[in-house]
Amino acid sequence: MKLNTKQTVLIGLSFASILAFWQFYDQLIPVILENHFGLPTLATNVIMSIDNVLAVFLLPIFGAISDRTKTRLGRRTPYILFGTVAAVALMTVLALLTEQSHFWGFFICLLVLLVVMSVYRSPTVAYMPDVTPRELRSKGNAVINLVGYIGGIFATVMMTLLIKSTPAEDGTIQYGSFIPIFAVIAAFMLITVLITVFTLNENKIVREAAVDREPSPENAGKGERLPKPVFKSLVFILMSVFLWFTAYNGVTTSFSRYFADRYSLDAGGSANYLTFATVAAIISFVPLGIISSKLGRKMTILIGIAVMTACYAAIFFLPSAGLLMYVIFAIIGVGWAAINVNSFPMVVEMCHSADVGKYTGYYYAFSMGAQIFTPIFSGLLITWLGYRCLFPYAVIFSAASFVTMIFVRHGDSKPSAKQAVLEQLGGEG
């Protein structure tokens, strides 16, 4: 059985649309809030955290609602199409309100936009496992991530080209019009989603996929409770998701300030290391999808966690930021890709095909929850102990995710008889 790569790439375009938006949102909205509207950093950070708070509550809800949706367009397509159209319309209004320096109008419009993005994110991600045989979902997720990252790269490049700024006499930075970048990102979002919608008939490809997809022997029926052993595995993998996102995002949140404090390196210089990690992840997505089909998803994740934990520990002891640091961050990128390619398929492997949207929401709720928790908790520790505690913090939470992941005994892509030793710790109970 082979992955339908063309179909998966076309589905991935809708994911690229979402990642383009979030890259745009994370990089530009803080600039607009602080430099254009003059908000203090604390207020900006609070506003920038709203999307994660909304996601924790809304992603599982709308994932489950999309599971029960039946239309001529399919289950997921209506949310993807009309959600994107609504988001693009709101971005147009947001651009105009920015030009008019109308803060409260901007703030209200931004809130509505974040709600809309939360409404259709789970349906978008759930589309791939809907139409991909269970044993091929890691490969499918690798392709989805690869295409999605292209959207993020596109947004970054466009912001570099289209955002114009000049230094002012008072030392601040004055920005030109933001309308061009809003327009380009909105156009990219709409075009990529329209390609997905008009080239794929969701109902048709779901029916065709259902013919070839063998049901998992371990999940519950539609809308039913999971068997106790499977539910236990679900709890442990969601705990693992929370823990490894706590470690990784703890590092990325304070990364530039850590390098300034420890190595006297400016933000531009330190960003190069994260760029290496991102490039390494992109390059390794598809190979890791293939590797996981041989080793199993759980074993690939455990290797990824072990590698990242070792790298976090190594960085703590490095006396200077040099060539070795680039190598370590490239390895971190590969480890992070190994985790992300396989963890989401493991979660949806445990559910009935009719509940994929709901379980997609669970996955993202725990990852977003970590992204709310870790900037606050790691920030408190850094305030008390200094930046030297950052990578030990990452080691602790990453190692904890390794432990919880050992207790996950369902959702793998390999028959239990062929699993590695770590897969078999403690049996199936």
C-alpha positions as CSV (number, residue, x, y, z in Angstrom):
1,M,0.0,0.0,0.0
2,K,1.4,3.4,-1.0
3,L,0.6,6.9,0.2
4,N,-1.4,9.0,-2.3
5,T,1.2,11.8,-2.3
6,K,-0.5,14.1,-4.7
7,Q,-3.7,14.0,-2.7
8,T,-1.8,14.5,0.6
9,V,0.0,17.5,-0.8
10,L,-3.3,19.1,-1.9
11,I,-4.7,18.6,1.5
12,G,-1.5,20.0,2.9
13,L,-2.1,23.3,1.1
14,S,-4.9,24.1,3.5
15,F,-2.4,23.5,6.3
16,A,0.1,25.7,4.6
17,S,-2.6,28.4,4.6
18,I,-2.9,28.1,8.4
19,L,0.9,28.1,9.1
20,A,1.3,31.2,6.8
21,F,-1.2,33.0,8.9
22,W,0.3,32.0,12.3
23,Q,3.8,32.9,11.1
24,F,2.4,36.3,10.0
25,Y,0.5,36.7,13.3
26,D,3.5,35.8,15.6
27,Q,5.9,38.1,13.8
28,L,3.9,41.1,12.8
29,I,1.0,41.6,15.3
30,P,3.4,42.3,18.2
31,V,5.1,44.9,16.0
32,I,1.8,46.5,15.3
33,L,0.7,46.5,18.9
34,E,4.0,47.9,20.3
35,N,5.3,50.1,17.5
36,H,2.1,51.3,15.9
37,F,-0.3,51.4,18.7
38,G,2.3,52.0,21.5
39,L,1.2,49.3,23.8
40,P,3.6,48.2,26.6
41,T,5.3,44.8,26.3
42,L,3.2,43.2,29.0
43,A,-0.1,44.2,27.3
44,T,1.2,43.0,24.0
45,N,2.2,39.6,25.5
46,V,-1.2,39.2,27.1
47,I,-3.0,39.9,23.8
48,M,-0.6,37.5,22.0
49,S,-1.5,34.7,24.4
50,I,-5.2,34.9,23.7
51,D,-5.0,32.6,20.6
52,N,-3.6,29.8,22.8
53,V,-6.3,30.2,25.4
54,L,-9.0,30.2,22.7
55,A,-7.4,27.1,21.1
56,V,-7.5,25.1,24.3
57,F,-11.3,25.4,24.5
58,L,-12.4,25.8,20.9
59,L,-10.3,23.2,19.0
60,P,-11.8,20.1,20.7
61,I,-15.3,21.6,20.4
62,F,-15.2,22.4,16.7
63,G,-13.2,19.3,15.9
64,A,-16.1,17.3,17.4
65,I,-18.7,19.4,15.6
66,S,-17.0,18.8,12.3
67,D,-17.1,15.0,13.0
68,R,-20.9,15.2,13.0
69,T,-21.2,17.5,10.0
70,K,-22.7,16.1,6.8
71,T,-22.8,18.3,3.7
72,R,-22.4,18.1,-0.1
73,L,-18.9,19.4,0.5
74,G,-18.0,16.9,3.1
75,R,-17.3,17.1,6.8
76,R,-14.1,19.2,6.9
77,T,-14.3,21.2,3.7
78,P,-17.1,23.6,4.7
79,Y,-15.1,24.7,7.8
80,I,-11.9,25.0,5.8
81,L,-13.5,27.0,2.9
82,F,-15.8,29.3,4.8
83,G,-13.4,29.7,7.7
84,T,-10.7,30.8,5.3
85,V,-13.0,33.2,3.5
86,A,-14.1,34.7,6.8
87,A,-10.5,35.0,8.0
88,V,-9.4,36.7,4.8
89,A,-12.3,39.2,5.1
90,L,-11.4,39.9,8.7
91,M,-7.7,40.4,7.7
92,T,-8.8,43.0,5.2
93,V,-10.7,44.9,7.8
94,L,-7.8,44.5,10.2
95,A,-5.4,46.1,7.7
96,L,-7.7,49.1,7.2
97,L,-8.1,49.6,11.0
98,T,-4.4,49.5,11.3
99,E,-4.0,52.2,8.7
100,Q,-6.6,54.3,10.6
101,S,-4.9,53.7,13.9
102,H,-8.2,52.6,15.4
103,F,-7.0,50.5,18.3
104,W,-10.3,49.2,19.8
105,G,-11.6,48.4,16.4
106,F,-8.4,46.6,15.6
107,F,-8.5,44.7,19.0
108,I,-12.1,43.5,18.5
109,C,-11.5,42.5,14.9
110,L,-8.4,40.6,16.0
111,L,-10.4,38.7,18.7
112,V,-13.0,37.7,16.1
113,L,-10.3,36.6,13.7
114,L,-8.6,34.4,16.4
115,V,-12.0,32.7,17.1
116,V,-12.4,32.0,13.3
117,M,-9.0,30.5,13.1
118,S,-9.7,28.3,16.1
119,V,-13.0,27.1,14.4
120,Y,-11.4,25.6,11.4
121,R,-8.0,24.5,12.5
122,S,-9.0,21.1,13.8
123,P,-11.1,20.3,10.7
124,T,-8.2,21.2,8.6
125,V,-5.7,18.9,10.4
126,A,-8.3,16.1,10.7
127,Y,-8.7,16.0,6.9
128,M,-5.5,14.0,6.3
129,P,-6.2,11.0,8.7
130,D,-9.8,10.9,7.3
131,V,-8.5,9.8,3.9
132,T,-5.3,8.1,4.8
133,P,-5.0,4.4,5.8
134,R,-3.9,4.1,9.4
135,E,-0.5,2.6,8.7
136,L,0.4,5.4,6.3
137,R,-0.6,8.3,8.6
138,S,3.0,9.1,9.8
139,K,4.1,9.4,6.2
140,G,1.0,11.5,5.4
141,N,1.7,13.7,8.4
142,A,5.3,14.1,7.3
143,V,4.1,15.4,3.9
144,I,1.5,17.7,5.5
145,N,4.1,19.2,7.8
146,L,6.5,19.7,4.8
147,V,3.9,21.5,2.8
148,G,2.8,23.5,5.9
149,Y,6.3,24.7,6.6
150,I,6.4,26.0,3.0
151,G,3.5,28.3,4.0
152,G,5.4,29.5,7.0
153,I,8.5,30.2,4.9
154,F,6.5,32.0,2.3
155,A,5.1,34.3,5.0
156,T,8.5,35.0,6.5
157,V,10.0,35.8,3.1
158,M,7.1,38.1,2.2
159,M,7.4,40.0,5.5
160,T,11.1,40.5,4.8
161,L,10.3,41.9,1.3
162,L,7.2,43.9,2.0
163,I,7.6,45.4,5.5
164,K,9.4,48.7,5.2
165,S,10.9,50.6,8.2
166,T,13.1,53.6,8.9
167,P,14.8,54.7,12.1
168,A,13.3,57.8,13.7
169,E,15.2,60.6,15.4
170,D,13.9,59.5,18.8
171,G,15.5,56.0,18.4
172,T,12.2,54.3,17.6
173,I,11.4,52.5,14.3
174,Q,8.8,53.9,11.9
175,Y,7.0,51.5,9.7
176,G,5.4,52.1,6.3
177,S,2.0,50.8,5.3
178,F,1.1,47.3,6.4
179,I,-1.6,46.8,3.8
180,P,0.7,45.0,1.2
181,I,1.7,42.3,3.6
182,F,-1.9,41.8,4.9
183,A,-3.0,41.5,1.2
184,V,-0.3,39.0,0.2
185,I,-0.8,36.7,3.2
186,A,-4.6,36.8,2.7
187,A,-4.3,36.1,-1.0
188,F,-1.9,33.1,-0.3
189,M,-4.4,31.7,2.3
190,L,-7.3,32.0,-0.1
191,I,-5.6,30.6,-3.2
192,T,-4.1,27.6,-1.4
193,V,-7.4,26.7,0.2
194,L,-9.3,27.1,-3.1
195,I,-6.8,24.8,-4.8
196,T,-7.6,22.2,-2.1
197,V,-11.4,22.6,-2.4
198,F,-11.6,22.6,-6.2
199,T,-9.2,19.8,-6.8
200,L,-10.5,17.4,-4.1
201,N,-14.0,16.0,-3.6
202,E,-13.9,15.2,0.1
203,N,-16.9,12.9,0.1
204,K,-15.6,10.9,-2.8
205,I,-12.0,10.4,-1.5
206,V,-13.4,9.6,2.0
207,R,-15.5,6.8,0.4
208,E,-12.6,5.5,-1.6
209,A,-10.3,5.5,1.4
210,A,-12.8,3.7,3.5
211,V,-12.7,0.8,1.1
212,D,-9.0,0.2,1.7
213,R,-8.7,1.2,5.4
214,E,-8.8,-1.7,7.9
215,P,-10.4,-0.7,11.2
216,S,-8.1,-0.6,14.2
217,P,-8.9,-3.4,16.6
218,E,-8.2,-1.3,19.6
219,N,-10.5,1.7,19.3
220,A,-14.1,2.2,20.3
221,G,-17.0,2.6,18.0
222,K,-18.4,5.9,16.8
223,G,-19.0,8.2,19.8
224,E,-18.3,5.4,22.3
225,R,-15.9,5.5,25.2
226,L,-12.4,4.0,24.6
227,P,-11.6,0.7,26.2
228,K,-9.7,1.3,29.5
229,P,-6.2,0.3,28.3
230,V,-6.6,2.5,25.2
231,F,-7.9,5.4,27.3
232,K,-4.8,5.0,29.5
233,S,-2.6,5.2,26.5
234,L,-4.4,8.3,25.3
235,V,-3.9,10.0,28.7
236,F,-0.2,9.2,28.7
237,I,0.4,10.4,25.1
238,L,-1.5,13.7,25.8
239,M,0.7,14.1,28.9
240,S,3.7,13.5,26.8
241,V,2.6,16.1,24.3
242,F,2.2,18.7,27.1
243,L,5.6,17.9,28.5
244,W,7.7,18.0,25.3
245,F,6.0,21.2,24.2
246,T,6.7,22.6,27.6
247,A,10.4,21.8,27.2
248,Y,10.7,23.0,23.5
249,N,8.6,26.1,23.8
250,G,10.3,27.0,27.0
251,V,13.6,27.1,25.1
252,T,12.2,29.0,22.1
253,T,10.4,31.6,24.3
254,S,13.6,32.7,26.1
255,F,16.1,31.6,23.5
256,S,17.3,35.0,22.3
257,R,17.6,36.4,25.8
258,Y,19.5,33.3,27.0
259,F,22.1,33.7,24.3
260,A,22.4,37.4,25.0
261,D,22.9,36.7,28.7
262,R,25.2,33.7,28.4
263,Y,27.1,34.4,25.2
264,S,26.6,38.1,24.6
265,L,25.0,37.3,21.2
266,D,22.3,39.6,19.7
267,A,18.9,38.5,18.6
268,G,19.9,38.2,14.9
269,G,22.9,36.0,15.7
270,S,21.0,33.7,18.0
271,A,18.1,33.4,15.5
272,N,20.5,31.6,13.1
273,Y,20.6,28.6,15.4
274,L,16.8,28.2,15.4
275,T,16.9,28.6,11.7
276,F,19.2,25.6,11.5
277,A,16.8,23.6,13.6
278,T,13.9,24.5,11.4
279,V,15.7,23.7,8.2
280,A,16.9,20.3,9.6
281,A,13.3,19.5,10.6
282,I,12.0,20.3,7.2
283,I,14.6,18.2,5.4
284,S,13.9,15.3,7.8
285,F,10.1,15.2,7.8
286,V,9.7,12.8,4.9
287,P,12.6,10.5,5.7
288,L,11.3,10.2,9.3
289,G,7.9,9.3,8.0
290,I,9.5,6.4,6.2
291,I,11.7,5.4,9.1
292,S,8.8,5.3,11.5
293,S,7.0,2.8,9.2
294,K,10.0,0.5,9.9
295,L,10.8,1.2,13.6
296,G,7.2,2.1,14.7
297,R,5.9,5.5,15.7
298,K,6.5,5.1,19.4
299,M,10.1,4.0,19.1
300,T,10.8,6.9,16.6
301,I,9.3,9.3,19.1
302,L,11.3,7.9,22.0
303,I,14.5,8.3,20.0
304,G,13.6,11.9,19.1
305,I,12.9,12.7,22.8
306,A,16.2,11.1,23.9
307,V,18.2,13.0,21.3
308,M,16.6,16.3,22.2
309,T,17.1,15.7,25.9
310,A,20.8,15.0,25.3
311,C,21.1,18.1,23.2
312,Y,19.5,20.3,25.8
313,A,22.0,19.0,28.4
314,A,24.9,19.5,26.1
315,I,24.0,23.1,25.4
316,F,24.1,23.8,29.2
317,F,27.8,22.8,29.3
318,L,28.9,24.6,26.1
319,P,31.3,27.5,27.0
320,S,30.7,29.3,23.7
321,A,28.3,29.6,20.8
322,G,30.1,28.2,17.7
323,L,30.0,25.6,15.1
324,L,29.1,22.8,17.5
325,M,26.1,24.8,18.6
326,Y,24.8,24.7,14.9
327,V,25.2,20.9,14.8
328,I,23.4,20.5,18.1
329,F,20.5,22.6,17.0
330,A,20.3,20.8,13.7
331,I,20.0,17.5,15.7
332,I,17.3,19.2,17.9
333,G,15.4,20.0,14.7
334,V,15.5,16.3,13.6
335,G,14.4,15.1,17.0
336,W,11.5,17.6,17.0
337,A,10.5,16.4,13.6
338,A,10.6,12.8,14.7
339,I,8.2,13.6,17.5
340,N,5.8,15.7,15.5
341,V,5.5,13.4,12.5
342,N,4.4,10.5,14.7
343,S,2.6,11.9,17.8
344,F,-0.5,13.2,16.1
345,P,-1.1,10.0,14.1
346,M,-0.8,8.0,17.3
347,V,-3.5,10.1,18.9
348,V,-6.0,9.7,16.1
349,E,-5.1,6.0,15.7
350,M,-6.8,5.4,19.0
351,C,-10.2,6.7,17.9
352,H,-13.0,5.7,15.6
353,S,-12.7,7.3,12.1
354,A,-15.9,9.3,12.9
355,D,-14.2,11.0,15.9
356,V,-10.9,12.1,14.3
357,G,-11.8,15.8,14.6
358,K,-12.5,15.6,18.3
359,Y,-9.2,13.8,19.0
360,T,-7.4,16.3,16.8
361,G,-8.8,18.9,19.1
362,Y,-7.5,17.1,22.1
363,Y,-4.0,16.9,20.7
364,Y,-3.9,20.6,19.9
365,A,-5.5,21.6,23.2
366,F,-2.6,19.9,25.2
367,S,0.0,21.4,22.9
368,M,-1.5,24.9,23.2
369,G,-1.9,24.4,27.0
370,A,1.8,23.8,27.2
371,Q,2.4,27.0,25.3
372,I,0.3,29.0,27.8
373,F,2.0,27.3,30.8
374,T,5.7,27.3,29.8
375,P,6.3,31.0,29.2
376,I,4.9,31.8,32.6
377,F,6.5,29.0,34.6
378,S,9.9,29.2,32.9
379,G,9.8,33.0,33.2
380,L,9.3,32.7,37.0
381,L,12.2,30.3,37.3
382,I,14.5,32.5,35.2
383,T,13.5,35.5,37.4
384,W,14.5,33.6,40.5
385,L,17.4,31.6,39.3
386,G,18.7,33.4,36.2
387,Y,19.0,32.2,32.6
388,R,21.3,29.3,33.4
389,C,18.3,27.3,34.5
390,L,16.7,27.4,31.0
391,F,18.2,24.2,29.6
392,P,18.1,22.2,32.8
393,Y,14.4,23.1,32.8
394,A,14.1,21.7,29.2
395,V,16.0,18.6,30.2
396,I,13.6,17.9,33.1
397,F,10.4,18.3,31.1
398,S,11.8,16.5,28.0
399,A,13.0,13.5,30.2
400,A,9.5,13.4,31.8
401,S,7.9,13.1,28.4
402,F,10.2,10.1,27.7
403,V,8.9,8.4,30.9
404,T,5.2,9.1,30.1
405,M,5.7,8.0,26.5
406,I,6.9,4.6,27.6
407,F,3.5,3.9,29.1
408,V,1.7,4.5,25.7
409,R,0.9,1.1,24.4
410,H,-1.6,1.8,21.7
411,G,-1.7,3.9,18.5
412,D,1.5,2.5,16.9
413,S,1.8,1.6,13.2
414,K,3.5,-1.7,13.8
415,P,2.0,-5.0,15.0
416,S,2.9,-5.6,18.6
417,A,4.9,-8.8,17.7
418,K,7.3,-6.7,15.7
419,Q,7.7,-3.9,18.2
420,A,11.0,-3.1,19.8
421,V,11.9,-3.8,23.4
422,L,10.8,-0.4,24.7
423,E,7.4,-0.9,23.1
424,Q,6.9,-4.0,25.2
425,L,7.6,-2.5,28.7
426,G,4.9,-3.5,31.0
427,G,2.7,-5.5,28.5
428,E,-0.6,-4.3,27.1
429,G,-2.5,-3.7,30.4
